[in-house]
Amino acid sequence: MASSLSSISSLFNQPHSAFLIKIQRYRCLNLCLVSTKTHLSHSSSSSSSSSSSSSTLRSPKWTASLNFPRKFSQSPSPSLTNNSNGPSLHDFVSRAVASSETQPPIPVSASEVLPRGRIYHETYGCQMNINDMEIVLSIMKKEGYDEIVEVPESAEIIFINTCAIRDNAEQKVWQRLNYFWFLKRHWKSNVAIGRSQSKHPPKVVVLGCMAERLKDKILDADKMVDVVCGPDAYRDLPRLLEEVDYGQKGINTLLSLEETYADISPVRVSKNSVSAFVSVMRGCNNMCSFCIVPFTRGRERSRPVESIVREVGELWNEGVKEVMLLGQNVNSYNDASGLDKSVEPESTWTLSEGFSSMCKVKKTGLRFADLLDRLSTEFPEMRFRYTSPHPKDFPDEFLYLMRDRYNICKSIHLPAQTGSTTVLERMRRGYTREAYLDLVQKIRNIVPDVGISSDFICGFCGETEEDHADTLSLLKAVGYDMAYMFAYSMREKTHAHRNYVDDVPEDVKQRRLTELIETFRETTGQCYDSQVGTVQLVLVEGPNRRAPKTELMGKSDRGHRVSFLNVPVPHLDEDDRKEIAKVGDFVEVRILKSTRASLFGEALAVTKLSSFYNNPVVAVACANRT
């Protein structure tokens, strides 16, 4: 300690240099030397003692730096010649500050600036997670992290965006975290053998719902993860990563009642520029007994309509032809940002007939039908889809709008979860089997040729064989185009976890799931077969992976996958000249055959969305029609 103080003292007494003291936020004291152009003469007795220090001070290792509080230079310094004991630290500080005010800053070349770090990212779960990753990349790009790599071995920062809906999704994430831990812990040896090309051990960042649900467990997992960031804290990521540089772990999983990231333009992850995701609301108020979303995503809050219109306009300018509007409960969208006072929810907030909600709407504004009305009018050549809705939020005016606007796709996701009224009540879904079937019938009466998809959970707490049979019969009665089916896995914090017993054995769950899938396959073929002989408008997304050189693939308005031979066809909006369809074109396709999962046809012509329907968009009121 004494030697260290002596060395510092000798540095302070150097007559040809001034010391700058920079106190940083982490209380690190940095002493930087700034050489002055003035060389003062010394007595011969002091020259030998200062020679070693002088050579050290002129070493290239010392860099010019100046960062002083203004108060250090406010009082005048005494003259050096009047100070019989030699200049003090205050003298040099004052001279250095004065010098910095007259000397221009030294330019730093781009080659001397260290890169912020390359990013690798993986996303698990729903479309909302994909959109969240696009928001994260936009935030990081603004902070200088603008290089994205294709493999984790080349990254200094690894993002893994997680899903907590089912246990299977979480297990996949833990497997990947084990590999990322290997890349980090054995970085030197990985670099030596060529396995890793990163510049330093990667920082591993867990994002999303799993980060919110298992934050403590993740951080305690043998230094596996450096940062844990919940869905509402993505703006804090640059600071959290900076904390890691100082030996700390970054964590922010606070949920928000306001955060919608409405001002952020996402960096698109998908290589396909034809379609894009746009988040319109976040969170969920439904509190279904099986669902973890309200605890990982928070309460519902919606983006202002204007911010959504602006983002969709940017996508249109980039060549996007189809937008999927996203939300945990997308059709409960409620933009109350322009309202000054609350109104009674019963006066303006209409649910689907026969449905109820546990959550009361305190302040009502523009609803989902209003948003779709605005978007479909302003962008007549763009298709619009949406997911994931709740059956309770399909008022009649919404269905009539879907019927009247050709650029709102005739495809509705209508999660049933089960066909048993008893289980629906235990799930706290707010409707009965009969109310659900009545809604399906109303939808098909108002929106002809609509495609309906759904979600199903088998083996929920207390589900009997009779309940399971009700679900199978519901599948047959509705005839879904698509369905997502899962065996129930209990999640902590949910109502079911606190109040029910997961009493259906795993082998029974799997057997019921198999029966559910088989029943679905028997019924869905009818939906696809009904399309044979019709002409469908297909948005081309790219080559068919099974025949990339000869066939193109896209989706119909109803959401069916359609492939067709890639041959020259007339372009109806360009004097009927023949051309080969390309990605982003709308193509008329006559359907020739079907399978249980796709359609095949022949291309007839390239056209425009509005030309195919021959029905220009007109502003229509969202009102009931007969």
N, C-alpha and C positions, 0 to 999 in steps of 0.2 A: 504493500500500500504506500509506504514511504517513497519507494523508487518511482511509483506511478505519479505521485504528487510532485516529485522533483522534476520528472520529465515534462509534466504539464507546466510547471513553473518556468522551466527553461524556454519552453515555446512561447509563453506569454511575454518573455523579456527580449524576444527577437526584435531588433529595431527596424527591419526591412519588411515586416509582414504584420498584418492585422488579423485578428481572429473574429470569426462570425459565429454566433451562437444561435442555433435553430432548435427550438423546443417544439417537438411534434406532439400529435395527439396521444401517442403511446408513451410519452415521457422518456423518449430516447434523446440523449444529449449528443448532437453531432457537432464536432469542432472542425470547421473547414478553414483552410488558409487561403487568403487572397494576397498575392504578391503585389507590392506597389512598385512604381517606377523609381522611387527615391531610395537611394542607398546612403545611409548615414555612416560617417566614419566612427571607428572605435579605437580604443586604446589597444596597444599591443598585448596587454595582459588579458583582454577579453576575447581577442580574435581566435586564439587557439581553442578556447572552450566552446566557441560557437560554431567552429568549422563543421563539425559533424552534423549539427542541427541544420546548418544552412544547406548542406548537400541534400539532406532529407527533405527540406521544404521545397527545393527546386525539382523534386522528383515528379514525373508525369502522373504519379498516383494521386496527387492532390488536384482537386478540381475546384474551379471557381464557383462560389455559391454565396448568395446574399439573401437573407430572409430575416429581417429584424423588425420587431415592434417599433412603431413610430416614436414611442416614448423614450427609447434609448437615445435618440438624436435630438431631443428637444432642447436640452440645456447646453450652453456653450462649453467647449473644452478649454482648459487653461493652456497657455503656451508651453510648448515642450521646453523652451529655453528657460522658462521661469520655474520649472519643476526640478529642484535640486536632486530629487530622488529618482529621476527618470520618468518616462511616460507611464501612465497607468493603463489598465484595460479600457477604461472609459475613453481615453484619448484615441486609441486605435479604433474603437467602435465608432466614434463620431466621425473620424476621418474616412473610414470605410463606407459609411452611409452617405457622406457627402460626395465621395467619389462615385458611388453607384448612381447618384442622381444626375451626374453629368456625362457618364460613360454609357454608350448604347449597349444593350444586352448582346452577349456573344451568341451568334446563331448556332443552332444544333442541326446537323444534317440528319436526313431521314434514316440513314444507316445506323446512326447512334441511338435511335429510339428502339427500345426493346419491344417485340411484339407482345400483344396482350395474351395470346394463347389461342390455340386452335380448339374448336368445339366439335364433339361427336354427340349425337343425341339418338335416343330410342324412346318410342312411345307405346304404351299399352293401354287398352281400354277403348273408350268410345270416341266418336268424332270430336266431342268437346275437348278431349285431351290432345288431339291433333291440333286443333285450333289454339289451345293453350301453349303448345310448343312453338307455334308460329309467333305468338305474342312474346314469349321468352326470347326467341332469336332476335326479334325486333329491338327489345330492350338491350340485349347484349351488343347488338350491332351499333347502337347509338353510343355505347361506352367504348367502342373500338375493337370489340371481339367480332370481327367480320369474316373470319375464315372458318369454314365448315368442312370437316373431313368425313370420309365414308366409312372409316374403320376406327375402333377405339384405340388401337395400338399407335395411332398417329396423333392422338389428341392430348392436350394439356388439361382440358376440362371435359368431363363426361357427364352429360345430363341423361337421367332416366326418369321419364314421366310415367307415373304409376296409376293403377286402378285398384280400388279396394272393394268393388262390388261383389266379387266372388273370390273364394279362397284359391282357386286355380290360378287366377291372374297374379295374386300375391306370390305364390310359389315360383312362378316364372321370373318374377322380379328378383327374388332372393337368389336364384340360380345365376342371374346375370351379375348381381352385386358380388357374388363370390369370385367371378372371373375378373371383374374390375378391381377387386381387392388384390388379386394375384398380380395384375398389371402394375398396381401401385407399390405393393410391398417388395416385389422382385424386379423393380424397374431397372436397376443397374445391370443385372444379369440378362434381363430381356433385351436391353439395348446392345449388350455385348454379343449376343447370339443372333441379333437382327430381328427378333420377334417384335420389338417396340421401336418406334421412330419418334417418340415424343421427346421434347427438350428437357422436361423434368417430370417427376412423378405426377400422374394426373390427379386432379381434384375431382372427386366423385360427388355429384349433386343429385339428391333425390327430390323430385317434384311431385305435385299432385295429391290425389286423395290418400294414397298410402302414406305419404309424408305427414299428412294431417292426423291420420289414425294411429300410426305406429312410431311417432317421432322419437320417443325415448328409447324404444327397442332398437331402432335403426342407428341412433347415435352411439349406443352402447355396444354395438356389434363389432368388437375387436378392431376399432379404428377403420372400419370398412368404408364409412361415409364421412365426408368433410362438411357438407352443407345439406340441411333439410329445409325445404321451402314449400309452404302450403299454397293452394290455388289463388289466394288473395294477396300474396306477398311477393309476386314476381318482380315488382319494381325494386325490391330491396336486394335482388341478387348480386349486383356489382359490389355493394357494401359487404354482403355476407362472404363473398369470395375474397375480398380484401382482408377480412378478419382472419381467414385461414393463413394468410401470409405471416401473420403475427402469432401463430401457434394456437389460435382459438378455433373452435367449431362454430360454424354459423347456423343459426336456427331462427326461423320466423314462420310460425304456423297460425298466426292470428287470423281469424275470420273477420270479414268486413260486411257492413250493412250497405255500403255504397260502391265499392270497387266494381267496375265493369270493363276497365281498360278501353273505354270508348274513344280515347284520344290516340290510341296506338294503332298504327297500320301494320298488320302482321307480315312477317317475312314468310312467304309461302313455301311450305315443305314439299308439297307434291310436285313432281316433275310434269304432271299433266296440267297445262295452263287452261284447259277447257272448262274445268269445274273448280269451285273453291268453297270453303266453309266460312260462314260469317256468324259469329256469336251475337245473339240479340238480347239474351238475358242469362243470368247466372243464379245458381241456388235453387232450392225447392222447399215449398211450404207444406207438402202433402203429408209427410210423416207416416208413410206406409210402414207397417210394423216390421217388415223384412228388410227395409232399405237403409243403407248407411249414408246416402247422399246428403240429407240435411245436416249431418254432423261433420261431413268432410268438405262440403261446398257452401254451407250456410244458408241463410234465408234468401228468398227471391228478391232480385232487383233487376231492373230492365234498363237497357241503354236508350237514350233519346232517339226518336225516329230520325232526326236530322243526321246524327252521327252514322247511323246504319246506311242511310241513303248515300252519304258521302263515300263510305267505304265501298259500297256496291258500284258506285260510279267509277271509282278508281279501278276496280276489277274489270269493268266493262272496257275501259280504255286500254287495259292490258290484254284484252282478247278473251276474257272469260265469258262463256256462253251459258253457264248454269251455276246457280248459287244454292247451297244447302244452308238454310237458316237453322241455327243451333240454340238449344237451351235444355236444361234439365227437365223443364216442363214448359216447352217452347210456346204452346198456345195459351198459357196463362200470362203471356207478355202484357205488361201494364206500364206504359210510359206516362207517369204522373208528374214529370218534370216541369210541365207548363202550368200546373195548377197551384193556386194559392191557398186553397182550403179543402178540407175533406168533405166528401158527400156520402150519403147513405149508400152502401154497396148494393143494396137490393134494387135501387133505382136504375143502375146502369150495368151491373155485373150479372149477366144471365149465364147459368150453367146449362149443360145438356139436360134435356128433360129426363127426370127420374134419377138424377145424380146429385150428390151432396158433397160438401167440403168441410174439413175440420178447421180450416183457416179462414177467418173473416178478412175481407179486403177492406182496409181502412181508407185508402185513397185511390180513387179510380181515375184513369186517364185514357189514353189511346190504347185500344186492344189489338190483338194480333190481326184481326181482320182489317183494321185501319192501316197497320203496317204493310200488309200484303197488297191492299188497295193502292197505296202510294207507290210501292216498288213495281208492281205489275204495270201501272200506268206510265211511269217514267222510263221504264226499260222494256219496251214491247218486244224486243228481239232476244230477251234473256229469259231462260226458264228458272222457276223457283220451286224448290222443295223445302221440307222442314222436318226436323226430328229433335227430340222425341216428345210427342204430345201426351196428354192425359185425356182419357175419354170424357171426363167431366167438362172440358173446355171446348166443346163443339156446338156453340149456339147456332141457330138456324141461319143467321146472316152470314156467318163464316162459310157454311156449306154452299149457300147461294153464290157467294163470291167465287168460290172454287169452280162452281159450274160455269160461271159467266166469263171467266178470264182464261183464255187458252194458254197463257204462259205460266199459270199455276198448275203444276203437274197433278194429274188425277191419280194420286197415290197417297194413301193415308196409313200411317202407322198407328194402330189402335191396340195398345197393350191390354190384354185380358188378364194375364197371370194365372188364372184358374177358371174353370167352368162351374165351380161349386159356390153357391151363394153362402153356404156356411163358412167355407174357407175365405171367401172374399171379405166377409165380415171380420174374421180373425186377422186378415191382412190390413184392415182399415182402409179399404179401397173406395168406399163411398158409393157403391152401387151393387145391384143384384145381377144375377145371371140374366133375368128377364129384361132389365133395363139395358144391359149391354146389347142383347139381341135386338131390342127395339131400335137402338141407336144405329146398329149395322143396317137394319132395314131402311131407316130414314136416310142414311148416307147414300145407299144405293138407289133410292127413289129420286133424290135430288141431284146426285152426281152420277150419271150413267157411265158404265164401263170403268168404274173406279177400281183400282187395285188396293187391297187391304192386307197389311202385314201385322204381326203381333209378337208379344213376348209371353212365354209361359214358364212357370216354376212348378216342378213336380216334387212331391215329398215335403211340403211345408208342414210346420208343426201341427200335429193332430189330423193330418189328411188321412182319410179312410179309403178303402177300395171303392166305395160308392162315390166319394168326392172325385177320385181319379177317373171313374167312368163318366162323370159329368163333364170333365175336361175333354175327354176323347169325343164325346158327343157334340160338344161345342165346336171343336175343330171341324167335324163333319158338317155341322149345320151352317157354319160361316163360309168355309172354303177359302182359305187364305192363299195369297200369292207367295208369301214368305213368312217364316216364323223363326224366332230365336228361342230355343228351349234349353233349360238348364235344370240340373238337380239342385235342390236348395242347400245352401251352406250358411249357417248362422253367423252373423257379424256382431261383434261387440258394440255396445252402446245403443243398439236398436231396441225398439219396444219389444220385439220378440225375444231378444236376449234377456231382457229384464223380467218378462212376464210369462214366457212359454217354455216348453221343454222340446228340444229337438228329438222327438221320439220315433221318427220313421227311420228304420235301419238303412244303412248305406246300400246294401244289396237290393232292398226294395225300391229305393230311390232310382237306382240305375235300371232296374227292370221296368219301372214305370216310364222312365225317360226313353228307353228303347221303344216301348209301345207308343209313346207320344210321337216320336219321330216317324215310325212306320205308318201311323194313321195320317200324319201330315202328308207324307209322300203319296199316299193313296188319293188324297183329295186335291193336292196342288196341281196334279197333271191336268185336271179339268180346266183350271184357270189358263194354263198355257195352251191347251188344245183349242180353246175358244178363240184364240188369236189367229189361227191358221186361216188363210184366205183374206185377211184384212190387210190394209195398207197402214203402216205405222211410220211415224216421223222419228228417226233415230239420230241422236247427236253422236257423231263419231268421236271416240275417245282414243283410238289407236289400233294397231294390228291385233288380230286374234292370236293369242299366244299359241294356240294349237296349230295354226297355219299362218304364221306371220308374213309370209311372202305373197299369199294369194287372197287373204281375207281381212276385212276390217271388222271392228266390233264397237258397239255403243249401247246406249240405253234408250228404250222407248219412253213415251210420256208416262206410262204406267209403271216404269221402273224395271221392266224385263230386259235381260241381256239379249242383244240381237247381233248376230254375225251375218255377213254377206260377202259375196265375191267382189274383189276389188277390180272392177272393170270400168272403162269410160262410160259415163252416162250424161244426158243433157243437163245443162245448168239453166233452170227455168227463168232465172232473173238476169241472165246474160245472153239473150238471143238464142237460147237453146243450144249453144255450142257445147260439144262433148268434152268432158274432162274427168279425170280420176278424182274421186272424193278424197279429201284430206282431213286431218284431225281438226275438229272445230266446225266442220260442215254439218248442216242438217240435211239428211238424206231420206227420201221417200223409199220405203222398203216394203215389198209385198211378202208376207210371211208364208213360207212353203211348208215348214214342218216344225215340230216342237219336241222338246224333251221335258223332263220335270224341273229343269233349272234354266233353260235357255231356249231361244228361238233362232231359226235360220230362214233367210229369205233372199230375194234378189233385189238389187238396187234399181230403182226406176229413174230417179232424178235428184239432182242437188237443188235445194230450194232455201227459202227463208222461213223462219218460224211463223211470221204473220201471213206470208203467202200461202202456206200449206192450209191454214185454217180459214183463209179468206175472210177474216173477221178482225178488222183493226180494233185495237183497244180503245174503248170509250169509257169515260168516267161514269160509273154507275153507282148509285147509292147502295150501301150495304143494308138492305132492308128485306123483309120477308116477301117472297113472291109465291104465287100459286101456280 
